């Protein structure tokens, strides 16, 4: 495990929106890819998600847009980041509008798949 500033920032941010994420990643992937969970905390969250310049809401909406445009293979990650966007203050309408906009870049099938993922998250969050 690392104690770098980026790791500490990343872990704090990731755990705030996804409690237990590092342990979940470690359990799932570290046996076949040692250090993967630590790398995700340090690099993805510590170097990217905690950068200055964008607030968390905007950063998560941008992530939702990118994942929506990439298509159906990103479904599990898309759901995580839709939840993160909502927890960071985005509205369901904003999430839906960002996804809708991606029809122009990823196509209508990708947009519809992403919108279905959003509907599932909205229902789960309401329960």
QUINOR-V42332 format. One record per residue. N is the residue number from 1. RES is the residue in one letter. SS is DSSP state (H for helix, E for strand, C for the rest). Layout:
N RES SS
N RES SS
This chain:
1 X C
2 X C
3 X C
4 X C
5 X H
6 X H
7 X H
8 X H
9 X H
10 X H
11 X H
12 X H
13 X H
14 X H
15 X H
16 X H
17 X H
18 X C
19 X C
20 X C
21 X H
22 X H
23 X H
24 X H
25 X H
26 X H
27 X H
28 X H
29 X H
30 X H
31 X C
32 X C
33 X C
34 X C
35 X C
36 X H
37 X H
38 X H
39 X H
40 X H
41 X H
42 X H
43 X H
44 X H
45 X H
46 X H
47 X H
48 X H
49 X H
50 X C
51 X C
52 X C
53 X C
54 X C
55 X C
56 X H
57 X H
58 X H
59 X H
60 X H
61 X H
62 X H
63 X H
64 X H
65 X H
66 X H
67 X H
68 X H
69 X H
70 X H
71 X C
72 X H
73 X H
74 X H
75 X H
76 X H
77 X H
78 X H
79 X H
80 X H
81 X H
82 X H
83 X H
84 X H
85 X H
86 X H
87 X H
88 X C
89 X C
90 X C
91 X C
92 X H
93 X H
94 X H
95 X H
96 X H
97 X H
98 X H
99 X H
100 X H
101 X H
102 X C
103 X H
104 X H
105 X H
106 X H
107 X C
108 X H
109 X H
110 X H
111 X H
112 X H
113 X H
114 X H
115 X H
116 X H
117 X H
118 X H
119 X H
120 X H
121 X H
122 X H
123 X H
124 X H
125 X H
126 X H
127 X C
